[in-house]
Structures are given as structure tokens and as C-alpha cells.
Amino acid sequence: MENKQFVIRIRAVIVHDNKLLVMRMHTNEFYALPGGKMEFGESIQDCLKREIIEELGVEPQIGKLLFTNNFIENNNNQSVEFFFEVTNVKDYIDEKYLKGTHSFEFNDIYWAGKNDSKIILPKQVQDCLNDGTLISDTVRFID
């Protein structure tokens, strides 16, 4: 029998002037939102703070929950993701100053705009960026 596991990830939605801060890992063709895996015993808020400080070097002010996502990974683990708004956006505007202890894990930080040619995953986040509904008072479930 396979050893199947749940993986919980917490992601940051950082928006400035209708542009979304995204990152591309060295091994990926697509861009994703900053954040990462939750460690055992860690709270959701502590995970997001730790991951964003590690990746970008700036502590996030966490706003409202915007999206949830649930999918089966290629290794048959079930991934559950929570996407939170980050409200101290001005601290992230100049990407040349965004250096964390784990900056080596990715090779590009990018502010994606509406109808940008970059591929952003999950696709529904990119769709919401394109139609101007990224920040909402309703939590949305990603299909």
C-alpha cells in the first residue's frame, strides 16, 4: 500500500496597482504565489510569516482568506492550500530588495499584470487577476 499524505501550503496574495507578485522556481515553467508548506505544529499565520520572510525577507501583515485549493499531486499526495491577502504591500514594491534566506530557491520575482503572458498557477488566480476580482470579501474554492 502506498504511503499517501496531506500537504498543507499557505500562500500570499500581494497586489499593487492591479499587479500580483509572483515567483518562479528554478525547476518550473510557471509562476506561483509566494508561500510554502506548513510544518507540523505550526499555525497557519506562523507558516505564512515564516515562508514569506524566508523567501522575500519581509514580514507580512496577514489580511483575509481569499482562496482555498485542493488537488492531488503527481506523487499522489493530497495538497490543500490557503491563500491570504497581504496588506503591507508597500514593503514589497521594489523586488530588488526582496531577499530572504531562501531566495536561492527561485530565479524570478515578477509583478504580473492583467492579461500577462506569464503562466500563473493556479489558473483561477490568474483569471481573477485578469477580471479584477482577485481581492474579494468572499472566500473562493479553486476548481
Phi and psi in degrees as GROMACS dihedral restraints (atoms count N, CA, C in turn):
[ dihedral_restraints ]
;  ai    aj    ak    al  type     phi  dphi    fc
    3     4     5     6     1   -71.1    20    10
    4     5     6     7     1   149.8    20    10
    6     7     8     9     1   -91.2    20    10
    7     8     9    10     1    98.4    20    10
    9    10    11    12     1   -95.4    20    10
   10    11    12    13     1   143.6    20    10
   12    13    14    15     1  -136.2    20    10
   13    14    15    16     1   160.0    20    10
   15    16    17    18     1   -93.9    20    10
   16    17    18    19     1   139.7    20    10
   18    19    20    21     1  -121.7    20    10
   19    20    21    22     1   125.1    20    10
   21    22    23    24     1  -107.8    20    10
   22    23    24    25     1   129.0    20    10
   24    25    26    27     1  -122.6    20    10
   25    26    27    28     1   146.1    20    10
   27    28    29    30     1  -120.5    20    10
   28    29    30    31     1   130.9    20    10
   30    31    32    33     1  -125.0    20    10
   31    32    33    34     1   154.1    20    10
   33    34    35    36     1  -107.3    20    10
   34    35    36    37     1   134.3    20    10
   36    37    38    39     1  -106.7    20    10
   37    38    39    40     1   106.8    20    10
   39    40    41    42     1  -115.9    20    10
   40    41    42    43     1   112.7    20    10
   42    43    44    45     1  -121.9    20    10
   43    44    45    46     1   132.2    20    10
   45    46    47    48     1  -140.8    20    10
   46    47    48    49     1   127.6    20    10
   48    49    50    51     1    50.4    20    10
   49    50    51    52     1    45.2    20    10
   51    52    53    54     1    62.2    20    10
   52    53    54    55     1    23.9    20    10
   54    55    56    57     1  -119.4    20    10
   55    56    57    58     1   146.8    20    10
   57    58    59    60     1  -110.7    20    10
   58    59    60    61     1   129.9    20    10
   60    61    62    63     1   -76.9    20    10
   61    62    63    64     1   120.6    20    10
   63    64    65    66     1  -131.2    20    10
   64    65    66    67     1   164.3    20    10
   66    67    68    69     1  -135.4    20    10
   67    68    69    70     1   153.7    20    10
   69    70    71    72     1  -124.2    20    10
   70    71    72    73     1   122.5    20    10
   72    73    74    75     1   -73.1    20    10
   73    74    75    76     1   155.2    20    10
   75    76    77    78     1   -54.9    20    10
   76    77    78    79     1   -35.5    20    10
   78    79    80    81     1   -91.2    20    10
   79    80    81    82     1    -2.6    20    10
   81    82    83    84     1  -107.8    20    10
   82    83    84    85     1   151.5    20    10
   84    85    86    87     1   -91.2    20    10
   85    86    87    88     1   -14.3    20    10
   87    88    89    90     1  -111.5    20    10
   88    89    90    91     1   167.6    20    10
   90    91    92    93     1  -103.6    20    10
   91    92    93    94     1   151.4    20    10
   93    94    95    96     1  -139.9    20    10
   94    95    96    97     1   169.1    20    10
   96    97    98    99     1   -78.9    20    10
   97    98    99   100     1   147.2    20    10
   99   100   101   102     1   -62.7    20    10
  100   101   102   103     1   152.3    20    10
  102   103   104   105     1   139.1    20    10
  103   104   105   106     1  -170.4    20    10
  105   106   107   108     1   179.5    20    10
  106   107   108   109     1  -163.3    20    10
  108   109   110   111     1   -75.0    20    10
  109   110   111   112     1   140.3    20    10
  111   112   113   114     1   -80.8    20    10
  112   113   114   115     1   137.0    20    10
  114   115   116   117     1   -91.7    20    10
  115   116   117   118     1   152.4    20    10
  117   118   119   120     1   -58.2    20    10
  118   119   120   121     1   132.4    20    10
  120   121   122   123     1    85.9    20    10
  121   122   123   124     1    -4.5    20    10
  123   124   125   126     1   -89.8    20    10
  124   125   126   127     1   143.2    20    10
  126   127   128   129     1   -79.7    20    10
  127   128   129   130     1   162.3    20    10
  129   130   131   132     1   -59.4    20    10
  130   131   132   133     1   -46.3    20    10
  132   133   134   135     1   -64.5    20    10
  133   134   135   136     1   -42.7    20    10
  135   136   137   138     1   -64.7    20    10
  136   137   138   139     1   -36.2    20    10
  138   139   140   141     1   -63.0    20    10
  139   140   141   142     1   -48.2    20    10
  141   142   143   144     1   -62.9    20    10
  142   143   144   145     1   -43.4    20    10
  144   145   146   147     1   -61.0    20    10
  145   146   147   148     1   -47.2    20    10
  147   148   149   150     1   -61.5    20    10
  148   149   150   151     1   -48.6    20    10
  150   151   152   153     1   -63.1    20    10
  151   152   153   154     1   -42.3    20    10
  153   154   155   156     1   -71.4    20    10
  154   155   156   157     1   -38.0    20    10
  156   157   158   159     1   -64.2    20    10
  157   158   159   160     1   -43.8    20    10
  159   160   161   162     1   -61.0    20    10
  160   161   162   163     1   -42.6    20    10
  162   163   164   165     1   -83.2    20    10
  163   164   165   166     1   -40.7    20    10
  165   166   167   168     1  -117.9    20    10
  166   167   168   169     1   -12.6    20    10
  168   169   170   171     1    78.6    20    10
  169   170   171   172     1    11.1    20    10
  171   172   173   174     1  -130.0    20    10
  172   173   174   175     1   131.1    20    10
  174   175   176   177     1   -74.5    20    10
  175   176   177   178     1   127.5    20    10
  177   178   179   180     1   -82.3    20    10
  178   179   180   181     1   146.4    20    10
  180   181   182   183     1   -94.6    20    10
  181   182   183   184     1   117.4    20    10
  183   184   185   186     1   -88.3    20    10
  184   185   186   187     1   126.8    20    10
  186   187   188   189     1   -99.7    20    10
  187   188   189   190     1  -141.8    20    10
  189   190   191   192     1   -82.5    20    10
  190   191   192   193     1   156.3    20    10
  192   193   194   195     1   -72.2    20    10
  193   194   195   196     1   128.4    20    10
  195   196   197   198     1  -108.4    20    10
  196   197   198   199     1   -39.6    20    10
  198   199   200   201     1  -142.5    20    10
  199   200   201   202     1   155.4    20    10
  201   202   203   204     1  -127.0    20    10
  202   203   204   205     1   152.3    20    10
  204   205   206   207     1  -142.0    20    10
  205   206   207   208     1   147.5    20    10
  207   208   209   210     1  -147.9    20    10
  208   209   210   211     1   122.2    20    10
  210   211   212   213     1  -154.5    20    10
  211   212   213   214     1   162.3    20    10
  213   214   215   216     1   -95.1    20    10
  214   215   216   217     1   126.4    20    10
  216   217   218   219     1   -79.5    20    10
  217   218   219   220     1   169.6    20    10
  219   220   221   222     1   -59.2    20    10
  220   221   222   223     1   -28.1    20    10
  222   223   224   225     1   -89.1    20    10
  223   224   225   226     1    11.8    20    10
  225   226   227   228     1    71.3    20    10
  226   227   228   229     1     9.8    20    10
  228   229   230   231     1   -76.9    20    10
  229   230   231   232     1   149.9    20    10
  231   232   233   234     1   -96.3    20    10
  232   233   234   235     1   123.2    20    10
  234   235   236   237     1  -101.7    20    10
  235   236   237   238     1   131.7    20    10
  237   238   239   240     1  -121.8    20    10
  238   239   240   241     1   127.6    20    10
  240   241   242   243     1  -124.4    20    10
  241   242   243   244     1   144.6    20    10
  243   244   245   246     1  -122.4    20    10
  244   245   246   247     1   130.4    20    10
  246   247   248   249     1  -113.7    20    10
  247   248   249   250     1   119.1    20    10
  249   250   251   252     1  -114.5    20    10
  250   251   252   253     1   142.8    20    10
  252   253   254   255     1   -68.1    20    10
  253   254   255   256     1   139.4    20    10
  255   256   257   258     1  -107.6    20    10
  256   257   258   259     1   127.8    20    10
  258   259   260   261     1   -97.0    20    10
  259   260   261   262     1   -17.9    20    10
  261   262   263   264     1   -91.7    20    10
  262   263   264   265     1    57.9    20    10
  264   265   266   267     1   -60.1    20    10
  265   266   267   268     1   -37.4    20    10
  267   268   269   270     1   -58.4    20    10
  268   269   270   271     1   -24.8    20    10
  270   271   272   273     1   -73.3    20    10
  271   272   273   274     1   -10.3    20    10
  273   274   275   276     1  -114.2    20    10
  274   275   276   277     1     0.4    20    10
  276   277   278   279     1   -61.6    20    10
  277   278   279   280     1   -46.2    20    10
  279   280   281   282     1   -94.1    20    10
  280   281   282   283     1    99.0    20    10
  282   283   284   285     1   -64.2    20    10
  283   284   285   286     1   -17.7    20    10
  285   286   287   288     1   -69.3    20    10
  286   287   288   289     1   -16.2    20    10
  288   289   290   291     1   -98.0    20    10
  289   290   291   292     1     1.3    20    10
  291   292   293   294     1   -88.8    20    10
  292   293   294   295     1    89.8    20    10
  294   295   296   297     1  -130.2    20    10
  295   296   297   298     1   117.0    20    10
  297   298   299   300     1  -114.2    20    10
  298   299   300   301     1   179.0    20    10
  300   301   302   303     1   -67.8    20    10
  301   302   303   304     1   -18.8    20    10
  303   304   305   306     1  -113.4    20    10
  304   305   306   307     1    22.0    20    10
  306   307   308   309     1   -60.5    20    10
  307   308   309   310     1   -22.1    20    10
  309   310   311   312     1   -65.6    20    10
  310   311   312   313     1   -15.8    20    10
  312   313   314   315     1   -75.1    20    10
  313   314   315   316     1   -16.0    20    10
  315   316   317   318     1  -133.6    20    10
  316   317   318   319     1   159.6    20    10
  318   319   320   321     1  -117.3    20    10
  319   320   321   322     1     1.5    20    10
  321   322   323   324     1  -155.1    20    10
  322   323   324   325     1   133.4    20    10
  324   325   326   327     1  -113.9    20    10
  325   326   327   328     1   133.9    20    10
  327   328   329   330     1  -146.2    20    10
  328   329   330   331     1   140.9    20    10
  330   331   332   333     1   -95.9    20    10
  331   332   333   334     1   103.6    20    10
  333   334   335   336     1   -85.0    20    10
  334   335   336   337     1   133.3    20    10
  336   337   338   339     1  -102.8    20    10
  337   338   339   340     1   178.8    20    10
  339   340   341   342     1   -57.8    20    10
  340   341   342   343     1   132.9    20    10
  342   343   344   345     1    57.2    20    10
  343   344   345   346     1    33.1    20    10
  345   346   347   348     1   -66.5    20    10
  346   347   348   349     1   150.8    20    10
  348   349   350   351     1   -78.8    20    10
  349   350   351   352     1   -14.8    20    10
  351   352   353   354     1   -68.9    20    10
  352   353   354   355     1   143.9    20    10
  354   355   356   357     1   -87.3    20    10
  355   356   357   358     1   121.8    20    10
  357   358   359   360     1  -114.9    20    10
  358   359   360   361     1   131.3    20    10
  360   361   362   363     1  -116.0    20    10
  361   362   363   364     1   144.6    20    10
  363   364   365   366     1   -70.5    20    10
  364   365   366   367     1   151.8    20    10
  366   367   368   369     1   -59.0    20    10
  367   368   369   370     1   -35.3    20    10
  369   370   371   372     1   -62.5    20    10
  370   371   372   373     1   -32.0    20    10
  372   373   374   375     1   -64.7    20    10
  373   374   375   376     1   -44.5    20    10
  375   376   377   378     1   -63.2    20    10
  376   377   378   379     1   -40.6    20    10
  378   379   380   381     1   -60.7    20    10
  379   380   381   382     1   -42.4    20    10
  381   382   383   384     1   -68.3    20    10
  382   383   384   385     1   -35.3    20    10
  384   385   386   387     1   -61.6    20    10
  385   386   387   388     1   -45.1    20    10
  387   388   389   390     1   -64.7    20    10
  388   389   390   391     1   -37.1    20    10
  390   391   392   393     1   -97.1    20    10
  391   392   393   394     1     5.8    20    10
  393   394   395   396     1    78.2    20    10
  394   395   396   397     1    18.2    20    10
  396   397   398   399     1  -112.7    20    10
  397   398   399   400     1    22.4    20    10
  399   400   401   402     1   -60.3    20    10
  400   401   402   403     1   -48.3    20    10
  402   403   404   405     1   -92.8    20    10
  403   404   405   406     1   123.4    20    10
  405   406   407   408     1  -144.3    20    10
  406   407   408   409     1   159.4    20    10
  408   409   410   411     1   -87.3    20    10
  409   410   411   412     1    -3.0    20    10
  411   412   413   414     1  -110.5    20    10
  412   413   414   415     1   131.2    20    10
  414   415   416   417     1   -74.2    20    10
  415   416   417   418     1   130.2    20    10
  417   418   419   420     1  -111.5    20    10
  418   419   420   421     1   143.3    20    10
  420   421   422   423     1   -95.0    20    10
  421   422   423   424     1   124.7    20    10
  423   424   425   426     1   -78.8    20    10
  424   425   426   427     1   131.4    20    10
